[in-house]
Amino acid sequence: MLPGQRQVVILNLLQQQSMVTVAEICARCNCSAETARRDLRRLEEKGLLDRTYGGALRVSSRHDTSLRSVNLGLIEARTALVDRADVLIVTPAETATTRLLVDRALRMSVPVVAESHNYHGATTVITIDDYSAGVELGHWVANYARANLNGNVRVLDVSAPFANTRARSRGFADSLRHLPAGDHIIHRVNGEGLRDTSFRIAQDAFSVHPDINVIFGINDDTALGALEAYRSAGLDESRVIVVSIGFEGSTVKDLMVSGGPYKAGIAMFPELVGRFCVDTSICAYQGNILPDRVYTPHVLITDENLDQYYTRSAEENGTWHINMARSDQMLSASPSLSTISRCALTTMPARIGYVQIFSSHAWYRHIEHAMLSRARELGITLEVVDASQDMASEVDDLKKAIGFTAARFVNTGDRIILDAGTTTAYLALALRGRQQIQVMTNSLPVLTELDGESGIELFVAGGMYRHESHSMVGPGTQSVLAELRVDKAFISGAGVSLDFGVSNSNITEAAVKQAMIKAARQVIMLADHTKIGVESLVNIAPLSSIHTLVTDAAISAHDRKTFTQGGVDVVIAEI
């Protein structure tokens, strides 16, 4: 749990009771007594509580307005949404705001309806069958490959680190196993569900594997970003097909009818999902018994059946609209959805709270539009909170904590290598003021952080500048590193797993990292939990080359045990 999260929990406890003890904080936040006392001290410095021996007291009313002026104010204002809402709908937003909203809702007996990703304590989750959708799309690709690609499939799976998207990738991969051994290869990369990220990561993938002939996106944005990268690489579009799960926006439909590489998609119908988020919230508000999962329809769409499910309007610049007659048929055929439709539209919630991420996605734009329309139709207020910025901020906090924790491994007199990356730049920041340290790096941010430090001797591994990572790469960089022998190398990467070891998405960066590892007596890997278990495109080194992994507390117990058994010392960063 991050400092901001813990501090909001403490303040919430003090809103419910006049005093809180260190033991209570430790139990609620799963932290040490030292950490709890540090949080109490910081909150006292901001005038938000009065510390006592063994705990803290709620501040007097003269301090109440100060809550609005500190960094915690934004999260606190958002969590107060539950005080106004009768039902809470949450999307896959693994952020401090979402976790605190859900926790607060459960304490206040406000029903929680989850979309796509289940939360502990949620009344139900509204989702497609993600694994089955992946299997269905994978079967279509396998059949297409037999007919058009001589059965040979080289897939770029642009995935994302969420439970539902991992299920889609797993189903897709399992369905391709019906092809003969050796006839299919899958290269999986983390596009984070975002178009720009998918574009950048796919550029690296195509430079390493130009023979890729299938792009599979776990949503439309990842598929479109990868297709854009394919085109920018100047590769032959007639040799690739693109498929995705989502099919929510006009872009993929236009691509399909144009006869280009986009050939098939799993339609998830956000227009229906948004409506049923509202209707399910009404059922939950009324206290009706709901299934654990409400499965919404999904359909495999190709150019052969597109016009059965969508129509294109000539009057509105070619806007696509769902075929309502067909959607009514799908809904009536769904057992779980027919259960929702039987809930009486009599006793209605006055306000529904909705917290989301990826508000720029066509999927969530369509869902929000459908929810607003349905809520307006029923006279319900829909209040929306976007937690996207929270997610980016939390990941950055994790990287900073990992970098500062890794700095503890640097001793006076050490000769070290600092790899490129945000986390190693934070490590460099933590080294400022140190004495008698020699640092070799290929990272411009690291150089910037340590510039002017009299106690640190800087060496630069020159070479070709790579803008994407703000680092020097290429044969020149590698030749400099080949001449070195250092005490420790601090390495970053796109992924680290038991089977594939340390990996990266770019082949030129990977070669530099390999040289760094060979130059060091001790190798320390810096990776937040989103990189654990990830196998990127290019193998850098086996797990046996890594002595220590510095990560955050979100690493699973299973992964931690696996790495430890593999001979890697796992260190959890103090947040």
DRENPA-958303 format. One record per residue (C-alpha): x, y, z. Coordinates in steps of 0.5 Angstrom, whole numbers. Example, Ala and Ser with C-alpha at 12.3 -4.5 7.8 and 13.67 -1.06 7.14 Angstrom:
2
- X; Y; Z
- 25; -9; 16;
- 27; -2; 14;
end
This chain:
575
- X; Y; Z
- 0; 0; 0;
- 3; 7; -2;
- 4; 12; 3;
- -2; 16; 0;
- -7; 10; 1;
- -5; 9; 8;
- -5; 16; 10;
- -12; 16; 7;
- -14; 10; 11;
- -12; 13; 17;
- -16; 19; 16;
- -22; 15; 15;
- -21; 11; 21;
- -21; 18; 25;
- -27; 20; 22;
- -31; 14; 24;
- -27; 14; 31;
- -24; 20; 35;
- -17; 16; 36;
- -13; 11; 33;
- -8; 6; 35;
- -1; 4; 31;
- -4; -3; 32;
- -10; -1; 28;
- -6; 2; 23;
- -2; -4; 22;
- -7; -9; 22;
- -11; -5; 17;
- -5; -3; 12;
- -1; -9; 13;
- 5; -5; 15;
- 10; -5; 20;
- 9; 0; 27;
- 15; 4; 24;
- 12; 5; 18;
- 5; 7; 21;
- 9; 12; 26;
- 12; 15; 20;
- 5; 16; 17;
- 3; 19; 23;
- 8; 24; 24;
- 7; 27; 17;
- 0; 27; 18;
- 1; 31; 24;
- 6; 36; 21;
- 0; 37; 16;
- -4; 39; 22;
- -9; 33; 20;
- -8; 30; 27;
- -5; 30; 34;
- 0; 24; 35;
- -1; 21; 42;
- 3; 15; 45;
- 1; 9; 41;
- -3; 13; 36;
- -7; 19; 34;
- -13; 23; 36;
- -18; 27; 31;
- -16; 34; 30;
- -20; 39; 33;
- -25; 43; 28;
- -20; 49; 27;
- -16; 44; 23;
- -22; 41; 19;
- -21; 46; 13;
- -14; 44; 12;
- -16; 37; 9;
- -18; 41; 3;
- -11; 44; 2;
- -6; 38; 2;
- -5; 32; -3;
- -9; 28; 0;
- -15; 32; -1;
- -16; 30; -8;
- -17; 22; -6;
- -21; 24; 0;
- -26; 28; -5;
- -26; 22; -9;
- -28; 17; -4;
- -33; 22; -1;
- -37; 20; -8;
- -39; 14; -4;
- -43; 18; 1;
- -47; 21; -4;
- -48; 15; -8;
- -53; 9; -7;
- -49; 4; -12;
- -42; 4; -14;
- -40; 2; -21;
- -32; 0; -22;
- -28; -1; -28;
- -21; -5; -28;
- -18; 1; -24;
- -13; -2; -19;
- -11; 5; -16;
- -12; 8; -9;
- -18; 12; -11;
- -22; 5; -13;
- -19; 1; -7;
- -21; 6; -2;
- -28; 7; -6;
- -29; 0; -6;
- -27; -1; 2;
- -31; 5; 4;
- -37; 3; 0;
- -37; -4; 3;
- -36; -1; 10;
- -43; 3; 9;
- -47; -3; 6;
- -47; 1; -1;
- -47; -5; -7;
- -41; -5; -11;
- -42; -7; -19;
- -36; -9; -22;
- -35; -8; -30;
- -30; -13; -33;
- -26; -14; -27;
- -28; -17; -20;
- -27; -14; -14;
- -27; -17; -7;
- -34; -16; -4;
- -37; -14; -10;
- -44; -16; -11;
- -43; -18; -18;
- -39; -17; -24;
- -41; -15; -31;
- -37; -18; -36;
- -36; -22; -43;
- -33; -29; -42;
- -26; -27; -44;
- -23; -34; -44;
- -28; -36; -49;
- -28; -30; -53;
- -20; -31; -54;
- -21; -38; -56;
- -26; -37; -61;
- -22; -31; -64;
- -16; -36; -64;
- -20; -42; -68;
- -22; -37; -73;
- -15; -35; -74;
- -12; -42; -74;
- -18; -44; -80;
- -16; -37; -84;
- -8; -39; -83;
- -10; -46; -86;
- -13; -43; -92;
- -9; -37; -93;
- -2; -37; -89;
- 0; -45; -91;
- -2; -46; -84;
- 4; -42; -81;
- 2; -37; -76;
- 7; -32; -73;
- 3; -28; -68;
- 4; -21; -64;
- 0; -21; -58;
- -1; -14; -56;
- -3; -16; -49;
- -4; -12; -42;
- -3; -14; -35;
- -10; -15; -33;
- -14; -21; -31;
- -19; -20; -36;
- -14; -19; -42;
- -9; -24; -39;
- -15; -29; -40;
- -16; -27; -47;
- -9; -28; -49;
- -9; -35; -46;
- -15; -37; -49;
- -13; -34; -56;
- -6; -38; -55;
- -10; -45; -53;
- -14; -45; -59;
- -7; -44; -64;
- -5; -51; -60;
- -9; -55; -65;
- -4; -53; -71;
- 2; -57; -72;
- 8; -56; -67;
- 12; -51; -70;
- 7; -48; -74;
- 5; -43; -69;
- 10; -38; -65;
- 7; -32; -61;
- 11; -26; -59;
- 7; -23; -53;
- 8; -16; -51;
- 5; -11; -46;
- 2; -5; -49;
- -2; -3; -43;
- -8; -3; -47;
- -6; 4; -50;
- -5; 6; -57;
- 1; 10; -56;
- 4; 5; -52;
- 2; -1; -57;
- 5; 3; -62;
- 12; 4; -59;
- 13; -3; -57;
- 10; -6; -63;
- 16; -2; -67;
- 21; -6; -63;
- 17; -13; -64;
- 17; -12; -72;
- 25; -10; -72;
- 26; -16; -69;
- 21; -21; -72;
- 19; -18; -79;
- 16; -25; -80;
- 10; -23; -76;
- 4; -25; -80;
- -2; -24; -75;
- -3; -18; -70;
- -8; -20; -64;
- -10; -14; -60;
- -13; -15; -53;
- -17; -9; -55;
- -18; -5; -61;
- -13; 1; -59;
- -7; -4; -58;
- -9; -7; -65;
- -9; -1; -68;
- -3; 2; -65;
- 1; -5; -67;
- -2; -4; -74;
- 0; 3; -75;
- 7; 1; -73;
- 7; -5; -78;
- 6; 1; -83;
- 11; 5; -81;
- 16; 0; -81;
- 14; -1; -89;
- 12; -8; -88;
- 8; -11; -93;
- 1; -10; -91;
- -2; -16; -96;
- 2; -21; -91;
- -1; -19; -85;
- -8; -20; -82;
- -10; -16; -75;
- -16; -18; -70;
- -18; -16; -64;
- -23; -16; -58;
- -27; -10; -57;
- -30; -8; -64;
- -33; -2; -61;
- -31; 4; -65;
- -32; 6; -72;
- -25; 5; -74;
- -24; -2; -74;
- -31; -3; -78;
- -29; 2; -83;
- -22; -2; -84;
- -26; -9; -84;
- -30; -6; -90;
- -24; -3; -93;
- -22; -10; -95;
- -15; -8; -91;
- -11; -13; -86;
- -17; -12; -81;
- -20; -19; -82;
- -24; -21; -75;
- -26; -18; -68;
- -30; -20; -62;
- -36; -15; -61;
- -37; -14; -54;
- -43; -9; -55;
- -41; -3; -50;
- -48; 0; -52;
- -51; -6; -48;
- -46; -7; -43;
- -47; 1; -41;
- -55; 0; -40;
- -54; -7; -36;
- -49; -3; -31;
- -54; 1; -30;
- -60; -4; -29;
- -56; -9; -25;
- -54; -3; -20;
- -62; -2; -20;
- -62; -10; -18;
- -57; -9; -13;
- -60; -3; -10;
- -66; -7; -9;
- -63; -12; -5;
- -64; -18; -11;
- -60; -24; -11;
- -55; -23; -17;
- -51; -29; -20;
- -43; -28; -19;
- -42; -26; -26;
- -47; -23; -31;
- -44; -25; -38;
- -46; -20; -43;
- -46; -23; -51;
- -40; -23; -55;
- -40; -25; -63;
- -35; -26; -68;
- -35; -21; -73;
- -32; -21; -80;
- -34; -18; -87;
- -39; -23; -88;
- -44; -22; -82;
- -42; -15; -80;
- -48; -12; -83;
- -53; -17; -79;
- -50; -13; -72;
- -49; -6; -75;
- -51; -1; -80;
- -48; 5; -83;
- -51; 12; -83;
- -50; 16; -89;
- -53; 22; -86;
- -48; 22; -80;
- -41; 22; -84;
- -42; 14; -84;
- -43; 13; -76;
- -44; 6; -74;
- -50; 4; -70;
- -52; -3; -67;
- -58; -7; -70;
- -63; -6; -64;
- -67; -12; -67;
- -61; -17; -66;
- -59; -14; -60;
- -66; -15; -57;
- -65; -22; -59;
- -58; -23; -56;
- -61; -20; -49;
- -67; -25; -49;
- -62; -31; -50;
- -58; -29; -45;
- -60; -33; -38;
- -56; -28; -33;
- -58; -22; -37;
- -66; -24; -37;
- -65; -24; -30;
- -63; -17; -29;
- -69; -15; -34;
- -74; -18; -29;
- -72; -13; -23;
- -77; -8; -22;
- -76; -1; -25;
- -80; 2; -19;
- -75; 3; -13;
- -69; 7; -16;
- -63; 9; -13;
- -62; 17; -14;
- -55; 17; -15;
- -50; 12; -18;
- -43; 13; -18;
- -38; 11; -23;
- -30; 10; -23;
- -27; 9; -29;
- -20; 9; -32;
- -18; 9; -40;
- -23; 15; -41;
- -20; 16; -48;
- -22; 9; -50;
- -28; 8; -55;
- -30; 2; -51;
- -31; 7; -44;
- -33; 13; -48;
- -39; 8; -51;
- -40; 5; -44;
- -41; 12; -41;
- -45; 15; -46;
- -50; 9; -46;
- -50; 9; -38;
- -52; 17; -38;
- -57; 15; -43;
- -60; 10; -39;
- -59; 14; -32;
- -63; 20; -36;
- -68; 15; -38;
- -70; 13; -31;
- -69; 19; -27;
- -62; 17; -24;
- -56; 22; -23;
- -49; 19; -26;
- -43; 21; -22;
- -37; 20; -26;
- -30; 19; -23;
- -24; 18; -28;
- -18; 15; -24;
- -13; 14; -30;
- -8; 19; -27;
- -8; 16; -20;
- -6; 10; -24;
- 0; 13; -27;
- 2; 17; -21;
- 2; 10; -17;
- 7; 6; -22;
- 11; 12; -21;
- 11; 12; -14;
- 13; 5; -14;
- 19; 6; -19;
- 21; 11; -14;
- 21; 7; -8;
- 25; 1; -12;
- 30; 6; -14;
- 31; 9; -7;
- 31; 2; -4;
- 36; -1; -9;
- 41; 5; -7;
- 42; 2; 0;
- 46; -4; -4;
- 51; 2; -6;
- 57; 3; -1;
- 63; 8; -1;
- 68; 6; -6;
- 63; 2; -10;
- 64; 2; -18;
- 57; 1; -21;
- 53; 1; -27;
- 47; 4; -28;
- 42; 2; -34;
- 37; 6; -37;
- 30; 7; -35;
- 26; 11; -30;
- 27; 7; -24;
- 35; 7; -25;
- 34; 15; -25;
- 31; 15; -19;
- 36; 11; -16;
- 41; 16; -18;
- 37; 21; -15;
- 38; 17; -8;
- 45; 17; -9;
- 46; 25; -9;
- 51; 27; -4;
- 54; 20; -3;
- 62; 20; -3;
- 67; 16; -7;
- 63; 12; -12;
- 64; 11; -19;
- 58; 11; -24;
- 58; 8; -31;
- 52; 9; -35;
- 49; 10; -42;
- 43; 14; -39;
- 42; 21; -40;
- 37; 22; -34;
- 42; 19; -30;
- 47; 23; -32;
- 43; 29; -31;
- 41; 27; -24;
- 49; 26; -22;
- 51; 32; -26;
- 55; 36; -21;
- 56; 31; -15;
- 63; 32; -13;
- 63; 25; -9;
- 61; 21; -15;
- 66; 20; -21;
- 62; 19; -28;
- 63; 15; -34;
- 59; 15; -40;
- 58; 9; -45;
- 58; 13; -51;
- 54; 11; -57;
- 48; 12; -62;
- 43; 16; -58;
- 36; 12; -57;
- 30; 17; -56;
- 25; 13; -54;
- 29; 10; -48;
- 34; 17; -47;
- 40; 12; -47;
- 46; 11; -51;
- 46; 4; -55;
- 50; 0; -61;
- 57; -3; -62;
- 60; 3; -59;
- 57; 3; -52;
- 58; -5; -52;
- 65; -4; -53;
- 66; 1; -48;
- 62; -4; -43;
- 66; -10; -45;
- 73; -7; -42;
- 70; -6; -35;
- 69; -10; -29;
- 65; -7; -24;
- 62; -9; -17;
- 55; -8; -18;
- 50; -7; -24;
- 43; -5; -23;
- 39; -7; -29;
- 32; -6; -32;
- 28; -9; -37;
- 21; -10; -40;
- 20; -17; -36;
- 23; -22; -32;
- 20; -29; -31;
- 23; -36; -28;
- 23; -39; -35;
- 25; -34; -40;
- 29; -30; -35;
- 30; -22; -36;
- 28; -20; -43;
- 27; -13; -47;
- 23; -11; -53;
- 28; -8; -56;
- 34; -12; -59;
- 39; -6; -59;
- 38; -4; -52;
- 38; -12; -50;
- 45; -12; -53;
- 47; -7; -48;
- 44; -10; -42;
- 48; -16; -44;
- 54; -13; -44;
- 53; -9; -37;
- 51; -16; -34;
- 57; -19; -36;
- 61; -13; -33;
- 59; -14; -26;
- 60; -19; -20;
- 53; -17; -18;
- 47; -16; -22;
- 41; -13; -19;
- 35; -13; -22;
- 30; -7; -21;
- 23; -9; -23;
- 16; -7; -21;
- 10; -12; -20;
- 7; -11; -27;
- 14; -13; -30;
- 14; -20; -26;
- 12; -26; -30;
- 13; -22; -37;
- 16; -25; -43;
- 18; -20; -47;
- 21; -20; -54;
- 29; -21; -53;
- 32; -25; -48;
- 37; -21; -44;
- 40; -26; -39;
- 37; -33; -35;
- 35; -32; -28;
- 41; -35; -26;
- 45; -29; -28;
- 41; -24; -23;
- 43; -24; -16;
- 38; -20; -13;
- 31; -17; -15;
- 28; -11; -12;
- 21; -10; -13;
- 14; -8; -10;
- 10; -11; -5;
- 5; -12; -10;
- 9; -18; -13;
- 5; -25; -11;
- 7; -30; -6;
- 7; -35; -11;
- 12; -31; -16;
- 16; -29; -10;
- 17; -36; -8;
- 19; -38; -15;
- 24; -33; -15;
- 27; -35; -9;
- 27; -42; -10;
- 31; -40; -17;
- 36; -37; -13;
- 34; -30; -13;
- 34; -26; -7;
- 28; -22; -7;
- 28; -15; -4;
- 21; -11; -3;
- 22; -4; -3;
- 19; 0; 3;
- 13; 5; 0;
end
